[in-house]
Amino acid sequence: MTKKQKKETFYGWLFVSPQLIGLIAFVIFPLLFSFYLMFAQWNFIDAPVFVGLDNFKFIFRDTVFKKSILNTFIYLITIVPLTVLTSLSLAILTNRKMKFLKFYRAAFFLPMVTSTVAIAMVWFFIYEPNGGIINSLLFSLGMNDPPGWLIDTKFARIAIVIVIVWLKMGYYYIIFDAGLKDIPKELYEAAEIDGASPLQRIFKITIPLLSSVAFFIVVMLFIDIFNIFNEVYIMTGGGPDYSTYTLSMYIHFQAFSEFDMGRASVASWVLFALVGTVTAIQFFVKRRMKVE
């Protein structure tokens, strides 16, 4: 290398060094350390103690851990389709000239830029068994025994699902709306001339041409749902009877309540494996669909 090339190389490494230092300090080192902690016991104070497979034995025998995985998958199979359907429906309904369109878009997107804690607290009071808006309305309609939304195992998950769908649909509505803008209007005009109904135009034109957008949204939603924490932690704390407990809450409990980073690391790697597996399956299915 010439002197000039060495100088350019030096300055190149100098400019990327902050990013490299951050990557090593906040990604690579924690990842490797958490892998080691799966086989150790550490309470943040004492030195880690190697315990072999004891953490795995505890985690996979723990009924709370099993409930957290079950609840997480229940959220996946309910929130993902409901959010996609709701956000796509809103995008289709507003994909035309109409009054107050900017207001509607801002109103749909507003929950995404509002504090999650504030939203969860508002919904907590909405679901309040005595004096909450929903139960007060049900009382006025003649229901003498309205459900205890956040204190009844039959309704707690439903209440959480409603809040999260409402919270996330605005962001994905914007993405669907942007995707609809890229569909040529000539296709709809040609289909209308051929006698296609509005429903046929949606299923034959809109949905097929939005498949890539929908795939991106589904992948992002799966990752979001695997990491649900704030809403559940504030509204129910994982109860009643762990009926709303998530895998992220379990990791938080083991790490910062039990101060057992070994068990928390095992649960974290299980979460990582689940996210990676589900994402890989989605890409495989997408690739097969393209081939066919």
C-alpha positions as CSV (number, residue, x, y, z in Angstrom):
1,M,0.0,0.0,0.0
2,T,1.2,3.5,-0.8
3,K,1.4,6.2,1.9
4,K,-1.8,7.7,0.5
5,Q,-3.7,4.4,0.6
6,K,-2.6,3.8,4.2
7,K,-3.8,7.2,5.2
8,E,-7.2,6.7,3.5
9,T,-7.5,3.2,5.2
10,F,-6.7,4.8,8.6
11,Y,-9.3,7.5,8.2
12,G,-11.8,5.0,6.9
13,W,-11.4,2.8,10.0
14,L,-11.4,5.9,12.2
15,F,-14.8,7.0,10.8
16,V,-16.4,3.6,11.2
17,S,-14.9,3.0,14.6
18,P,-17.8,4.5,16.7
19,Q,-20.2,2.1,15.0
20,L,-17.9,-0.8,15.4
21,I,-17.3,0.0,19.1
22,G,-21.1,0.2,19.6
23,L,-21.7,-3.1,17.8
24,I,-19.1,-4.9,19.9
25,A,-20.1,-3.3,23.2
26,F,-23.9,-3.5,22.8
27,V,-24.5,-6.4,20.5
28,I,-21.7,-8.9,20.1
29,F,-20.5,-8.9,23.7
30,P,-24.0,-9.1,25.3
31,L,-24.9,-11.9,22.9
32,L,-21.9,-14.0,23.7
33,F,-22.2,-13.2,27.5
34,S,-25.8,-14.2,27.5
35,F,-24.9,-17.5,25.7
36,Y,-22.4,-18.2,28.5
37,L,-25.0,-17.2,31.2
38,M,-27.3,-20.0,30.0
39,F,-25.0,-22.4,31.7
40,A,-24.3,-20.2,34.8
41,Q,-26.0,-18.5,37.7
42,W,-25.5,-14.8,38.1
43,N,-27.2,-12.2,40.3
44,F,-25.5,-9.0,39.0
45,I,-23.3,-8.8,42.1
46,D,-21.3,-12.1,42.6
47,A,-19.2,-13.7,40.0
48,P,-21.1,-16.1,37.6
49,V,-21.1,-19.7,38.8
50,F,-21.2,-22.5,36.2
51,V,-24.3,-24.7,36.8
52,G,-24.4,-26.8,33.6
53,L,-27.9,-27.5,32.4
54,D,-29.7,-26.6,35.6
55,N,-31.2,-23.4,34.0
56,F,-32.6,-25.4,31.1
57,K,-34.1,-28.0,33.5
58,F,-35.8,-25.3,35.5
59,I,-37.1,-23.3,32.5
60,F,-38.6,-26.2,30.6
61,R,-40.3,-27.6,33.7
62,D,-41.7,-24.2,34.8
63,T,-45.5,-24.0,34.2
64,V,-45.4,-20.2,34.1
65,F,-42.8,-20.4,31.3
66,K,-45.1,-22.7,29.4
67,K,-48.1,-20.4,30.0
68,S,-46.1,-17.4,28.7
69,I,-45.3,-19.2,25.5
70,L,-48.9,-20.3,25.0
71,N,-50.2,-16.8,25.6
72,T,-47.6,-15.4,23.2
73,F,-48.8,-17.7,20.4
74,I,-52.4,-16.9,21.2
75,Y,-51.6,-13.3,20.7
76,L,-49.9,-14.1,17.4
77,I,-52.8,-16.0,15.9
78,T,-55.3,-13.3,17.0
79,I,-53.5,-9.9,16.8
80,V,-51.7,-10.4,13.5
81,P,-54.7,-11.2,11.3
82,L,-56.9,-8.7,13.1
83,T,-54.4,-5.9,12.7
84,V,-53.7,-6.8,9.0
85,L,-57.5,-6.9,8.2
86,T,-58.2,-3.7,10.1
87,S,-55.4,-1.6,8.7
88,L,-56.0,-2.9,5.1
89,S,-59.7,-2.1,5.4
90,L,-59.0,1.4,6.6
91,A,-56.5,1.9,3.8
92,I,-59.0,0.8,1.2
93,L,-61.8,2.9,2.6
94,T,-59.7,6.1,2.6
95,N,-58.0,5.4,-0.7
96,R,-60.2,8.0,-2.5
97,K,-60.9,11.7,-2.4
98,M,-63.0,12.5,0.7
99,K,-63.4,15.3,3.2
100,F,-61.3,15.4,6.3
101,L,-59.0,12.7,4.9
102,K,-55.9,14.2,6.6
103,F,-57.7,14.3,9.9
104,Y,-58.6,10.6,9.6
105,R,-55.0,9.6,8.7
106,A,-53.7,11.6,11.7
107,A,-56.3,10.1,14.0
108,F,-55.4,6.5,12.9
109,F,-51.7,7.1,13.3
110,L,-51.9,9.1,16.6
111,P,-51.7,6.0,18.9
112,M,-48.3,5.2,17.5
113,V,-46.8,8.5,18.5
114,T,-48.5,8.6,21.9
115,S,-46.8,7.2,25.0
116,T,-47.6,3.5,25.4
117,V,-47.8,4.0,29.2
118,A,-50.4,6.7,28.8
119,I,-52.4,4.6,26.3
120,A,-52.3,1.6,28.6
121,M,-53.5,3.7,31.6
122,V,-56.4,5.2,29.6
123,W,-57.5,1.7,28.5
124,F,-57.1,0.5,32.1
125,F,-59.7,3.0,33.2
126,I,-61.9,2.2,30.1
127,Y,-62.0,-1.4,31.2
128,E,-62.5,-0.6,34.9
129,P,-65.3,-3.0,36.2
130,N,-67.0,-0.3,38.3
131,G,-67.3,3.1,36.5
132,G,-65.4,2.2,33.4
133,I,-66.8,3.5,30.1
134,I,-67.5,0.0,28.6
135,N,-69.2,-1.4,31.7
136,S,-71.2,1.8,32.3
137,L,-72.5,1.5,28.7
138,L,-73.4,-2.1,29.2
139,F,-75.2,-1.2,32.5
140,S,-77.2,1.4,30.6
141,L,-78.2,-1.2,28.0
142,G,-79.6,-3.5,30.8
143,M,-76.7,-5.9,31.5
144,N,-76.6,-6.4,35.2
145,D,-73.4,-8.4,35.4
146,P,-70.9,-7.0,32.8
147,P,-67.6,-8.8,32.5
148,G,-64.6,-7.9,34.6
149,W,-62.4,-7.3,31.6
150,L,-59.0,-7.2,33.3
151,I,-59.7,-9.4,36.3
152,D,-61.5,-12.3,34.5
153,T,-59.4,-15.0,32.8
154,K,-62.1,-15.4,30.1
155,F,-61.9,-11.7,29.0
156,A,-58.4,-10.5,30.0
157,R,-56.7,-11.8,26.8
158,I,-59.6,-10.3,24.7
159,A,-59.1,-7.0,26.3
160,I,-55.4,-7.0,25.6
161,V,-55.9,-8.0,22.0
162,I,-58.3,-5.1,21.4
163,V,-55.8,-2.6,22.9
164,I,-52.9,-3.9,20.8
165,V,-54.8,-4.1,17.6
166,W,-56.0,-0.5,18.1
167,L,-52.5,0.6,19.0
168,K,-50.7,-0.9,16.0
169,M,-53.3,-0.6,13.2
170,G,-52.5,3.1,12.5
171,Y,-48.8,2.4,11.7
172,Y,-49.6,-0.4,9.3
173,Y,-52.5,1.5,7.9
174,I,-50.0,4.1,6.7
175,I,-47.9,1.4,5.0
176,F,-50.9,-0.2,3.3
177,D,-52.0,3.3,2.2
178,A,-48.6,3.9,0.6
179,G,-48.8,0.6,-1.1
180,L,-52.2,1.4,-2.5
181,K,-50.8,4.6,-4.0
182,D,-48.4,2.5,-6.2
183,I,-51.2,0.5,-7.8
184,P,-52.0,2.0,-11.2
185,K,-55.5,3.4,-11.4
186,E,-55.8,2.1,-15.0
187,L,-56.1,-1.4,-13.6
188,Y,-59.2,-0.5,-11.6
189,E,-60.7,1.4,-14.6
190,A,-60.1,-1.5,-16.9
191,A,-61.6,-4.0,-14.4
192,E,-64.6,-1.7,-13.9
193,I,-65.2,-1.5,-17.7
194,D,-65.1,-5.3,-17.8
195,G,-67.9,-5.4,-15.2
196,A,-65.9,-6.3,-12.1
197,S,-67.6,-5.5,-8.8
198,P,-65.8,-3.5,-6.1
199,L,-65.2,-6.7,-4.1
200,Q,-63.8,-8.5,-7.2
201,R,-61.4,-5.6,-7.8
202,I,-60.2,-5.8,-4.2
203,F,-59.6,-9.6,-4.4
204,K,-58.3,-9.7,-8.0
205,I,-56.2,-6.5,-8.1
206,T,-55.6,-4.9,-4.7
207,I,-54.7,-7.9,-2.5
208,P,-52.4,-9.6,-5.1
209,L,-50.5,-6.4,-5.8
210,L,-50.1,-5.7,-2.1
211,S,-48.7,-9.2,-1.3
212,S,-45.2,-7.9,-0.8
213,V,-46.4,-5.1,1.5
214,A,-48.6,-7.5,3.4
215,F,-45.6,-9.9,3.8
216,F,-43.5,-7.2,5.2
217,I,-46.3,-6.2,7.6
218,V,-46.9,-9.7,8.8
219,V,-43.1,-10.2,9.5
220,M,-42.9,-7.0,11.5
221,L,-46.1,-7.8,13.4
222,F,-44.8,-11.2,14.4
223,I,-41.7,-9.6,15.8
224,D,-43.8,-7.0,17.6
225,I,-46.1,-9.5,19.2
226,F,-43.2,-11.7,20.4
227,N,-41.9,-8.6,22.2
228,I,-45.2,-7.5,23.8
229,F,-44.5,-6.1,27.3
230,N,-45.6,-2.6,28.2
231,E,-49.3,-2.9,27.6
232,V,-49.7,-6.2,29.4
233,Y,-47.4,-5.1,32.3
234,I,-49.3,-1.9,33.0
235,M,-52.8,-3.2,32.5
236,T,-52.8,-6.7,34.0
237,G,-49.3,-7.4,35.3
238,G,-49.6,-10.7,33.5
239,G,-52.7,-11.8,35.4
240,P,-55.2,-13.0,36.3
241,D,-53.7,-16.4,36.9
242,Y,-51.0,-15.7,34.3
243,S,-53.6,-15.6,31.5
244,T,-52.0,-12.6,29.8
245,Y,-48.4,-13.4,30.8
246,T,-46.0,-13.1,27.8
247,L,-42.5,-14.4,27.2
248,S,-41.0,-10.9,27.4
249,M,-42.6,-10.5,30.9
250,Y,-41.2,-13.9,32.0
251,I,-37.7,-12.8,30.9
252,H,-38.1,-9.5,32.8
253,F,-39.3,-11.3,35.9
254,Q,-36.4,-13.7,36.0
255,A,-33.8,-11.0,35.4
256,F,-35.0,-8.1,37.5
257,S,-37.3,-9.6,40.1
258,E,-35.6,-13.0,40.8
259,F,-32.1,-11.6,39.8
260,D,-31.3,-14.8,38.0
261,M,-29.7,-13.8,34.7
262,G,-29.0,-17.5,33.8
263,R,-32.6,-18.4,33.6
264,A,-33.4,-15.1,31.9
265,S,-30.8,-15.8,29.3
266,V,-32.3,-19.2,28.5
267,A,-35.7,-17.7,28.1
268,S,-34.2,-14.9,25.9
269,W,-32.5,-17.4,23.6
270,V,-35.8,-19.4,23.4
271,L,-37.5,-16.1,22.3
272,F,-34.7,-15.5,19.8
273,A,-35.1,-19.0,18.4
274,L,-38.9,-18.7,18.1
275,V,-38.6,-15.3,16.3
276,G,-36.0,-16.7,14.0
277,T,-37.9,-19.9,13.2
278,V,-41.2,-18.1,12.5
279,T,-39.5,-15.5,10.3
280,A,-37.6,-18.3,8.4
281,I,-40.9,-20.1,7.8
282,Q,-42.5,-16.9,6.5
283,F,-39.7,-16.3,4.0
284,F,-39.8,-20.0,2.9
285,V,-43.6,-19.8,2.3
286,K,-43.2,-16.5,0.5
287,R,-40.5,-18.0,-1.8
288,R,-42.7,-21.1,-2.5
289,M,-45.6,-18.9,-3.4
290,K,-43.5,-16.9,-5.8
291,V,-42.2,-20.1,-7.4
292,E,-45.7,-21.5,-7.8
